[in-house]
Amino acid sequence: MAKLPRLSFGQIVNMSFGFFGIQFGFALQNANVSRIFQTLGADIDKIGYLWIAAPLTGLLVQPIIGYMSDRTWSRRWGRRRPFFFAGAVLASIGLFLMPASTELWMAALLLWMLDASINISMEPFRAFVGDKLPDSQRTLGFATQTFFIGLGAVIASLLPYILTNYFGVSNVASAGRIPDAVRYSFHAGAIVFFLSVLWTVISTKEFPPEDIKKWEEEKLKNKGFAKGIIAITKGMFQMPKTMKELAVVQFFTWIGFYCMWLYTTAAIGENVYGTTDASSKAFQDAGNWVGVMFTVYNGVSFLFAFLLPIIARRISRVMTHLLSLILGGTGLILLIFIKDHQLLLLPMVLVGIAWASTLTIPYAILAGALPENKMGFYMGVFNFFIVIPQLIASVSVGPAVKYFFHDHAIYALVIGGICMVIAGFTNLFVDDRPRGITSKVVQSPVE
């Protein structure tokens, strides 16, 4: 493939801005869906089963969307942008409908729709960096995405708390009804999601395939649903070596984050606010404070994002990710010892460092190890090692909390922290070398 031109920082910002809206919606989902489920009557040990929609949709949607976007080209729309736009429209609809749920089954179905739609937009954004940036700018490209991910998540996570405490919006959950503070936050998220993605679609152009004739011949050769499924299945068994090594890191990392997203509200409600009654004011206050906690970790992530290339240049990308994950896991474990709600913010600083690294370093390493013509597909397959651990956690952590820890949800966070520390040490087995480099001592260019 021809050498990719270096882009200006403004161009990198434009191509990454859509992630601000994507993460705005994703953060609202992560911080509030367990709260919505419990408000509508879900038991603590059943939350994981209700959440199973999220990883399962990612498992199905991301490799298919990646495969399709690799094989898409339009002079007007490009390759990835049609999927950005379609996902944004569907996700915005899902965000408007989710807080209107009056029954548990309705909220569960809408989670399927919302998560699938977010994945349609999100997956091609990862391949977008590989498409448009040379290896020397990819760490910066993913760090810029991480900045917008953190910024969007900070505002979204904090929004219910702001609406309640500064604008007097009700945070009381009446029977079968989601609090107004949560409802209005989701409505705002729908608008932000659509407009942010639209900005990237309008402001960014894409490079056509280098040899358009050869690309079209390859596309025709694999035309048809059955051939597509065969190509996807075959590709899964031909993953590059570096991708397999990163898969282990991702597996333990995402058990940690998933435990945090599912159980923090219940854990803090009981461990700090002294209640397990989802209809009580104390529980809803705990839910709002969890939004503040998530604001801290996301805020740290977007501030830390631009330090990552500097640190990685000095100690390597692998060691940067190793240390970041160990810090994040330690932060989750420390939550069990804290009874003052304000002190809960301190461990979230450590979690934010791990989150920034997780959204940046593995993808920067991976992009340099993938074949250029299958960037979208393999980025989608890489998502397997995010969603499979989430599926495992969905069906195992809830029962573990119920039967081994007597429904004390705080122990789910401890389990997550231990898994994240393990993930950190598995980086020792990751080979970070650019595509085609075989010498044993190589420092990948990072910027």
Protein Blocks (a to p, Z undefined) as FASTA:
>chain_A
ZZdddddfklmmmmmmmmmmmmmmmmmmmmmmmmmmmmnopafklmmmmmmmmmmmmmmm
mmmmmmmmmmgccfklommlmmmmmmmmmmmmmmmmmmmpcbfklmmmmmmmmmmmmmmm
mmmmmmmmmmmpcfklmmmmmmmmmmmmmmmmmmmmmmmmmmmmmnopafbdcehiacfk
lmmmmmmmmmmmmmmmmmmmmmpccdddfblmlmmmmmmmmgcjklmmmmmmmmmmmccf
klmmmmmmmmmmmmmmmmmmmmmmmmmmmmmnopabfkbmklmmmmmmmmmmmmmmmmmm
mmmmmmmmmmmmmnojklmmmmmmmmmmmmmmmmmmpcbfklmmmmmmmmmmmmmmmmmm
mmmmmmmmpcfklmmmmmmmmmmmmmmmmmmmmmmmmmmmmmmnoopaklmmmmmmmmmm
mmmmmmmmpccddehiabfbdcdddZZ
